[in-house]
Amino acid sequence: MTDIQIAPTAVPSSTRPSRERLTLRARTPLDPATVRLSVLVPVYNERDTIDLIIDQVRATPLHKEIICVDDHSTDGTHAILETLLEHGKIDRLLRHPENRGKGAAIRHALGMSTGDIVIVQDADLEYDPDDWPTLLEPIIDGRADACFGSRFLGGPHRVLYYWHSVGNSLLTTYSNMLTNLNLTDMETCYKAIRGDLARSLVPRLTADRFGFEPEITARLARASARIFEVPISYSGRTYAEGKKIGWRDGLAALWHITKFNLLS
């Protein structure tokens, strides 16, 4: 990619933009034939869905490794995960000795990853791996360092809680104000990130629970990562079906957004 050229007499030298600002960042494509995806699966009490989501992940036509971190499940999930590991359906399995939260599980899975791209896959069937090609394309093409899958850009979705969508919008807006990004869905689970970049952030990641989403967004913004956003489908669960996040997590997210953008 060539530098943008400005005629010497276009503006006075004292007001000319710096060379750094005039240089477009070159694409950094990955080879689609060899790219390897690390799928990070945080799991807590998902015995009814873990088999299904692993089957869906394995069915995707991508070269991948599947890393599961069991956050000390108490419903028999871990026995299922051990069977999946024994049968070669997952590649790596870690069990926390105590419940530490989704963020801690993702952080540990990320530390074990080796892929060119990493992506988080919840075990609850709310997110569909069929959306991965759309998510990965800007990264493989070299235009993006990270790509967020937005539930609010027109993709098909199950109709559920109005106030959840309002809360999500408020959190995303507040995050955008501090990161200067224009995301529509900061809280999305589907964040695909170049593996080298994601692993470089591990030493700075500290959030153990649902604060992972605002933290990784803040870290990416601070790293000047090229972030794309694409529409995805979404099939949210009700609380009766096992949804875990609640209003207390929303309040905590406000603190996390403030902390990771202004205080750390």
RORO-39681 format. One line per field, with one value per residue: residue number from 1; residue in one letter; chain; x, y, z of N, C-alpha, C in turn. Coordinates in steps of 0.02 Angstrom, whole numbers. Atoms other than C-alpha are relative to their C-alpha. Layout:
N
num = (NUM,...)
residuo = (A,...)
cadena = (A,...)
n.x = (X,...)
n.y = (Y,...)
n.z = (Z,...)
ca.x = (X,...)
ca.y = (Y,...)
ca.z = (Z,...)
c.x = (X,...)
c.y = (Y,...)
c.z = (Z,...)
//
This chain:
264
num = (1,2,3,4,5,6,7,8,9,10,11,12,13,14,15,16,17,18,19,20,21,22,23,24,25,26,27,28,29,30,31,32,33,34,35,36,37,38,39,40,41,42,43,44,45,46,47,48,49,50,51,52,53,54,55,56,57,58,59,60,61,62,63,64,65,66,67,68,69,70,71,72,73,74,75,76,77,78,79,80,81,82,83,84,85,86,87,88,89,90,91,92,93,94,95,96,97,98,99,100,101,102,103,104,105,106,107,108,109,110,111,112,113,114,115,116,117,118,119,120,121,122,123,124,125,126,127,128,129,130,131,132,133,134,135,136,137,138,139,140,141,142,143,144,145,146,147,148,149,150,151,152,153,154,155,156,157,158,159,160,161,162,163,164,165,166,167,168,169,170,171,172,173,174,175,176,177,178,179,180,181,182,183,184,185,186,187,188,189,190,191,192,193,194,195,196,197,198,199,200,201,202,203,204,205,206,207,208,209,210,211,212,213,214,215,216,217,218,219,220,221,222,223,224,225,226,227,228,229,230,231,232,233,234,235,236,237,238,239,240,241,242,243,244,245,246,247,248,249,250,251,252,253,254,255,256,257,258,259,260,261,262,263,264)
residuo = (M,T,D,I,Q,I,A,P,T,A,V,P,S,S,T,R,P,S,R,E,R,L,T,L,R,A,R,T,P,L,D,P,A,T,V,R,L,S,V,L,V,P,V,Y,N,E,R,D,T,I,D,L,I,I,D,Q,V,R,A,T,P,L,H,K,E,I,I,C,V,D,D,H,S,T,D,G,T,H,A,I,L,E,T,L,L,E,H,G,K,I,D,R,L,L,R,H,P,E,N,R,G,K,G,A,A,I,R,H,A,L,G,M,S,T,G,D,I,V,I,V,Q,D,A,D,L,E,Y,D,P,D,D,W,P,T,L,L,E,P,I,I,D,G,R,A,D,A,C,F,G,S,R,F,L,G,G,P,H,R,V,L,Y,Y,W,H,S,V,G,N,S,L,L,T,T,Y,S,N,M,L,T,N,L,N,L,T,D,M,E,T,C,Y,K,A,I,R,G,D,L,A,R,S,L,V,P,R,L,T,A,D,R,F,G,F,E,P,E,I,T,A,R,L,A,R,A,S,A,R,I,F,E,V,P,I,S,Y,S,G,R,T,Y,A,E,G,K,K,I,G,W,R,D,G,L,A,A,L,W,H,I,T,K,F,N,L,L,S)
cadena = (A,A,A,A,A,A,A,A,A,A,A,A,A,A,A,A,A,A,A,A,A,A,A,A,A,A,A,A,A,A,A,A,A,A,A,A,A,A,A,A,A,A,A,A,A,A,A,A,A,A,A,A,A,A,A,A,A,A,A,A,A,A,A,A,A,A,A,A,A,A,A,A,A,A,A,A,A,A,A,A,A,A,A,A,A,A,A,A,A,A,A,A,A,A,A,A,A,A,A,A,A,A,A,A,A,A,A,A,A,A,A,A,A,A,A,A,A,A,A,A,A,A,A,A,A,A,A,A,A,A,A,A,A,A,A,A,A,A,A,A,A,A,A,A,A,A,A,A,A,A,A,A,A,A,A,A,A,A,A,A,A,A,A,A,A,A,A,A,A,A,A,A,A,A,A,A,A,A,A,A,A,A,A,A,A,A,A,A,A,A,A,A,A,A,A,A,A,A,A,A,A,A,A,A,A,A,A,A,A,A,A,A,A,A,A,A,A,A,A,A,A,A,A,A,A,A,A,A,A,A,A,A,A,A,A,A,A,A,A,A,A,A,A,A,A,A,A,A,A,A,A,A,A,A,A,A,A,A,A,A,A,A,A,A)
n.x = (44,-42,19,41,-44,28,-45,-35,31,71,13,-63,-36,15,65,5,4,-62,-6,34,72,12,-16,52,-28,4,36,-40,42,-19,12,61,-12,-38,18,22,44,6,67,-4,67,9,58,22,66,32,3,52,-16,-70,-9,26,-42,-63,15,6,-67,-39,28,-22,-55,-59,-54,12,-10,55,-26,54,-18,57,-4,22,70,23,59,-21,-29,-70,-5,14,-59,-54,17,-14,-73,-22,19,-32,46,-30,-73,-29,51,-23,54,-16,14,57,33,-35,34,-11,-60,-59,-1,-23,-71,-41,4,-40,-70,-17,14,-56,27,-9,58,36,69,35,64,39,25,72,37,27,-39,-3,-63,9,-17,-73,-31,10,-42,-71,-20,-41,-66,-37,-13,-52,26,17,-35,53,66,54,64,53,68,45,-11,48,1,58,-8,59,28,4,8,-9,-44,-68,-26,-11,-60,-58,-12,-29,-69,-40,-9,-48,-65,-20,-20,-67,-48,7,22,71,29,71,10,-62,7,5,-48,-39,-55,-55,-60,-62,-26,-59,23,38,-44,-41,40,14,-27,36,70,10,71,16,69,23,-39,-46,20,-24,-73,-35,15,-43,-70,-7,1,-62,-53,12,18,50,59,58,61,43,61,4,63,-3,57,-8,36,35,-30,23,-41,-68,-38,-33,-15,57,-7,-60,-57,3,-28,-72,-30,-13,-63,-54,-14,-36,-66,-48,-14,-24,-38,-52)
n.y = (-59,-59,-57,-52,-56,-67,-48,-40,-66,8,-32,-23,54,3,32,63,61,37,56,58,-6,4,67,49,63,53,60,54,59,67,49,38,72,26,-35,45,-34,25,-10,-2,16,-1,43,6,32,2,70,12,-30,3,47,-29,-55,28,28,-55,-27,48,4,-56,22,-41,31,-31,35,-15,-3,-9,-12,11,-46,38,20,45,36,56,-23,18,69,-1,-29,49,48,-33,-2,68,20,-44,-52,-63,8,-14,-9,-22,-8,-42,32,-36,-43,-64,-46,7,-35,40,59,-21,-20,60,33,-40,14,66,0,-4,-15,-65,-39,29,-20,28,33,21,69,1,1,-65,-23,53,3,-13,-70,-11,-26,-73,-30,9,-26,-62,14,39,-45,-46,-67,-8,38,30,-9,12,20,-39,26,-56,-27,26,72,32,11,16,-59,13,-52,-69,-38,23,-36,-69,1,12,-61,-50,21,-10,-72,-25,26,-38,-68,3,30,-36,46,-7,67,7,55,13,58,62,54,13,-46,36,-42,31,37,-32,-59,21,28,-54,-36,43,-24,-59,17,15,10,71,17,-28,-59,14,-32,-69,-3,16,-56,-56,17,-4,-71,-30,26,-26,56,-13,40,2,25,31,27,72,24,7,36,-8,44,-28,22,68,43,2,-62,-14,-71,-37,-72,-14,1,-62,-52,12,-18,-72,-8,28,-46,-57,22,20,-55,-60,12,51)
n.z = (0,6,-41,30,17,-3,32,-50,-10,-16,-65,-30,-32,-71,-11,37,-41,-4,46,-30,13,71,23,-11,-25,50,-19,-28,13,-20,53,-16,5,-57,-61,-54,-46,-68,-25,-73,-24,-72,-14,-70,-8,65,19,50,65,18,57,62,25,25,65,47,11,39,68,42,44,-14,-39,-65,-63,-46,-68,-48,-70,-44,-58,-59,7,-53,25,42,63,7,23,72,32,-1,52,64,7,11,68,48,26,-20,0,-66,-52,-65,-49,-56,-64,-29,49,4,45,72,21,-19,44,66,-6,-3,65,46,-13,27,71,47,67,33,-22,-57,-6,-58,15,-59,5,-14,64,19,58,50,37,71,12,-1,61,4,-52,12,65,-1,-29,50,56,-21,-14,-70,-52,-40,29,-48,29,-32,-1,12,68,47,6,-32,-71,-39,-34,-72,-51,23,-44,12,58,-22,-41,43,37,-45,-15,61,9,-49,21,59,-20,-30,48,64,52,15,0,-16,-47,-36,-44,38,-12,61,15,31,-6,21,-58,-30,-36,-58,-51,-27,-49,-58,-64,-25,-13,-71,-18,-9,18,64,17,55,63,3,-7,63,45,-18,16,73,19,-22,44,67,44,52,-20,44,-32,51,-30,-13,-26,-73,-28,-72,-45,-56,-64,-12,42,-26,7,-64,-11,-27,-6,-40,46,38,-42,-4,64,-2,-36,40,55,-30,-25,51,46,-33,-61,7)
ca.x = (0,75,76,-55,35,-2,72,201,103,-65,-52,76,212,160,-13,28,-26,117,184,113,-63,-41,11,-126,-100,-60,-167,-102,-190,-185,-178,-355,-282,-177,-260,-294,-434,-428,-603,-611,-759,-792,-912,-1012,-1157,-1202,-1231,-1385,-1298,-1111,-1122,-1226,-1115,-957,-1039,-1083,-906,-829,-945,-872,-754,-606,-437,-459,-417,-554,-504,-631,-614,-737,-769,-799,-967,-1071,-1203,-1102,-1037,-857,-884,-957,-807,-687,-778,-767,-580,-556,-645,-543,-689,-600,-413,-379,-474,-442,-549,-547,-533,-665,-790,-696,-807,-818,-678,-554,-604,-578,-412,-346,-409,-328,-162,-169,-214,-99,-212,-191,-363,-454,-640,-747,-891,-1017,-1084,-1266,-1318,-1358,-1223,-1211,-1041,-1117,-1084,-896,-855,-930,-836,-669,-669,-608,-465,-413,-425,-305,-419,-451,-360,-525,-705,-858,-1019,-1163,-1335,-1407,-1356,-1503,-1463,-1602,-1631,-1751,-1867,-1843,-1811,-1836,-1746,-1596,-1578,-1596,-1464,-1347,-1368,-1328,-1173,-1113,-1141,-1046,-904,-900,-887,-728,-648,-702,-766,-936,-987,-1168,-1139,-991,-1060,-1065,-984,-925,-761,-636,-458,-291,-207,-41,-131,-252,-114,-11,-154,-164,-45,-157,-324,-392,-583,-647,-832,-932,-814,-712,-813,-785,-605,-554,-641,-545,-380,-408,-451,-297,-191,-259,-326,-422,-596,-735,-915,-1031,-1210,-1238,-1388,-1436,-1548,-1552,-1607,-1735,-1689,-1794,-1683,-1524,-1476,-1353,-1320,-1431,-1455,-1315,-1195,-1257,-1217,-1048,-1016,-1031,-890,-786,-804,-749,-606,-530,-541,-498,-414,-301)
ca.y = (0,168,325,457,599,781,918,1021,1181,1108,1170,1268,1157,1201,1127,976,807,698,559,432,499,500,317,190,28,-115,-271,-421,-570,-749,-899,-972,-1143,-1154,-1038,-1125,-1074,-1092,-1116,-1067,-1146,-1088,-1212,-1207,-1327,-1359,-1547,-1531,-1434,-1469,-1622,-1525,-1372,-1476,-1570,-1404,-1339,-1497,-1489,-1323,-1349,-1263,-1320,-1294,-1341,-1349,-1297,-1319,-1247,-1317,-1184,-1315,-1379,-1474,-1553,-1690,-1582,-1625,-1811,-1775,-1666,-1803,-1924,-1798,-1781,-1968,-1988,-1851,-1730,-1592,-1560,-1489,-1486,-1391,-1397,-1257,-1320,-1191,-1083,-928,-856,-846,-720,-829,-980,-884,-813,-986,-1059,-915,-950,-1130,-1079,-1092,-1039,-898,-837,-864,-858,-886,-1009,-1016,-1190,-1138,-1142,-956,-925,-1023,-1079,-1065,-878,-903,-878,-703,-665,-730,-656,-479,-554,-683,-548,-442,-293,-325,-379,-420,-443,-430,-521,-403,-464,-294,-271,-362,-546,-669,-681,-752,-619,-610,-479,-296,-228,-338,-253,-82,-125,-191,-32,77,-24,-21,167,199,86,176,345,288,186,302,152,144,-34,-89,-241,-231,-373,-501,-670,-682,-589,-663,-598,-631,-760,-669,-509,-599,-695,-536,-464,-611,-536,-383,-473,-482,-494,-660,-650,-560,-412,-500,-421,-237,-277,-359,-218,-87,-180,-196,-12,36,-74,21,-143,-134,-191,-243,-283,-401,-461,-632,-737,-757,-880,-817,-925,-886,-900,-1058,-1128,-1089,-908,-851,-665,-545,-364,-373,-418,-266,-152,-235,-205,-16,-28,-138,-17,127,28,-42,120,249,164,29)
ca.z = (0,-50,54,20,-70,-33,-139,-46,-72,-20,160,260,333,510,483,376,448,506,395,518,491,303,293,268,362,246,244,340,256,317,201,197,154,312,438,605,722,911,980,1164,1254,1433,1515,1676,1709,1527,1527,1416,1277,1281,1166,1040,1032,1014,870,788,811,741,589,531,382,464,529,716,893,1026,1201,1342,1516,1643,1775,1911,1847,1975,1862,1778,1636,1674,1651,1479,1436,1489,1373,1230,1262,1269,1101,1020,999,1095,1098,1270,1434,1594,1751,1878,2058,2105,2011,1951,1815,1625,1607,1701,1595,1433,1493,1533,1369,1275,1361,1296,1118,967,822,697,752,917,947,1102,1086,1228,1265,1280,1094,1089,957,795,724,550,569,581,396,403,564,504,329,374,476,346,212,314,343,527,685,770,715,828,786,821,871,825,642,565,584,630,816,942,1014,1202,1336,1289,1443,1407,1238,1319,1448,1314,1213,1363,1407,1226,1215,1376,1318,1150,1236,1325,1185,1043,946,862,904,911,1024,1142,1250,1109,1144,963,958,835,860,778,889,913,964,1081,1169,1189,1292,1415,1545,1557,1567,1744,1737,1804,1767,1632,1641,1508,1367,1413,1463,1299,1204,1301,1278,1090,1076,1174,1060,909,838,675,727,609,655,559,587,665,712,895,987,1165,1310,1443,1627,1636,1498,1594,1556,1688,1662,1760,1810,1940,1800,1704,1850,1869,1684,1712,1839,1725,1579,1691,1769,1610,1511,1643,1790,1719)
c.x = (45,-25,-45,45,-38,51,31,-33,-73,-18,66,33,-19,-65,-8,-8,67,0,-38,-75,-16,11,-57,31,-10,-41,49,-39,30,-17,-61,12,33,-21,-31,-38,2,-69,2,-70,-1,-65,-15,-71,-40,-6,-51,19,72,13,-20,45,67,-11,-6,68,41,-25,22,61,62,51,-1,24,-56,26,-58,28,-64,9,-31,-76,-18,-58,18,31,72,9,-13,61,58,-11,14,75,27,-14,28,-45,20,75,32,-56,34,-60,25,-16,-57,-29,32,-33,21,65,63,6,26,74,45,-1,43,75,22,-6,63,-22,18,-55,-30,-71,-30,-66,-33,-30,-75,-44,-31,34,14,67,-7,15,75,29,-7,45,74,25,40,70,43,20,53,-23,-9,47,-51,-66,-52,-63,-57,-68,-51,12,-45,-1,-62,13,-66,-23,-8,-7,15,52,72,31,14,65,63,18,33,72,45,14,51,71,27,25,72,52,3,-10,-74,-33,-75,-12,66,-3,-5,52,46,48,57,60,60,35,59,-20,-37,45,46,-37,-11,29,-38,-73,-9,-72,-16,-70,-18,34,49,-18,21,76,35,-13,45,73,12,2,66,59,-7,-15,-51,-59,-55,-59,-45,-62,5,-71,6,-63,6,-43,-40,35,-21,42,74,41,27,10,-63,15,61,62,1,28,76,36,15,67,58,18,40,71,49,16,32,48,54,26)
c.y = (61,55,47,61,66,48,45,66,-4,35,25,-56,-7,-36,-65,-59,-36,-57,-60,2,-8,-70,-48,-65,-55,-59,-53,-66,-64,-47,-41,-76,-28,32,-49,42,-33,17,-7,-9,1,-37,2,-27,2,-73,-14,25,-11,-48,33,55,-26,-32,55,31,-46,-4,57,-21,44,-42,33,-44,23,-7,15,11,-7,40,-32,-14,-51,-44,-60,20,-24,-72,-5,27,-50,-54,29,2,-69,-23,47,55,70,-13,11,14,19,7,45,-36,33,45,69,49,-9,32,-39,-61,19,17,-62,-38,38,-13,-67,-2,7,24,68,49,-35,26,-35,-30,-21,-68,-5,3,67,27,-58,1,9,72,13,25,75,36,-1,35,64,-11,-38,44,52,70,13,-41,-36,13,-21,-20,35,-32,53,33,-35,-74,-30,-13,-18,62,-17,64,70,37,-24,39,73,4,-9,63,53,-17,11,74,28,-24,40,70,0,-29,38,-48,11,-68,3,-54,-18,-65,-66,-51,-8,56,-43,48,-37,-30,34,61,-20,-26,53,39,-39,28,59,-14,-23,-18,-75,-18,32,66,-11,40,74,4,-13,55,59,-14,4,72,33,-23,24,-55,23,-46,7,-26,-27,-27,-76,-17,-9,-34,-1,-48,41,-22,-71,-50,1,63,21,74,37,73,19,1,63,59,-8,21,75,14,-25,47,60,-20,-12,54,60,-13,-53,-2)
c.z = (0,46,-39,-12,3,-29,52,14,21,64,27,38,73,14,-37,48,0,-50,27,-16,-74,-28,16,22,-51,25,25,-9,29,-57,17,1,63,66,51,51,68,26,76,28,76,18,75,1,-65,-25,-55,-70,-23,-58,-65,-27,-25,-69,-53,-17,-45,-73,-45,-40,7,37,69,57,47,71,48,69,41,64,62,-2,54,-23,-43,-66,-8,-23,-75,-37,-1,-53,-69,-12,-17,-72,-53,-28,23,8,68,49,65,46,56,65,39,-54,1,-47,-73,-22,16,-45,-69,2,1,-66,-51,10,-27,-76,-42,-69,-26,19,60,0,61,-23,65,-12,4,-62,-20,-63,-47,-38,-76,-19,-4,-65,-8,49,-19,-63,4,29,-50,-59,17,15,74,45,44,-35,51,-38,37,-7,-20,-69,-51,-10,33,74,33,37,74,40,-26,43,-4,-59,17,41,-42,-39,43,16,-60,-12,48,-17,-60,17,26,-47,-66,-58,-14,-7,13,53,33,40,-38,21,-59,-14,-27,-2,-27,61,33,41,64,55,31,55,65,65,29,16,72,18,4,-23,-67,-17,-56,-62,-2,7,-66,-52,14,-18,-76,-24,17,-43,-71,-50,-51,13,-51,41,-56,34,10,22,76,24,75,40,50,64,17,-40,20,-8,67,14,23,10,42,-44,-43,40,7,-64,-3,35,-42,-58,25,19,-57,-50,35,57,-6,-72)
//
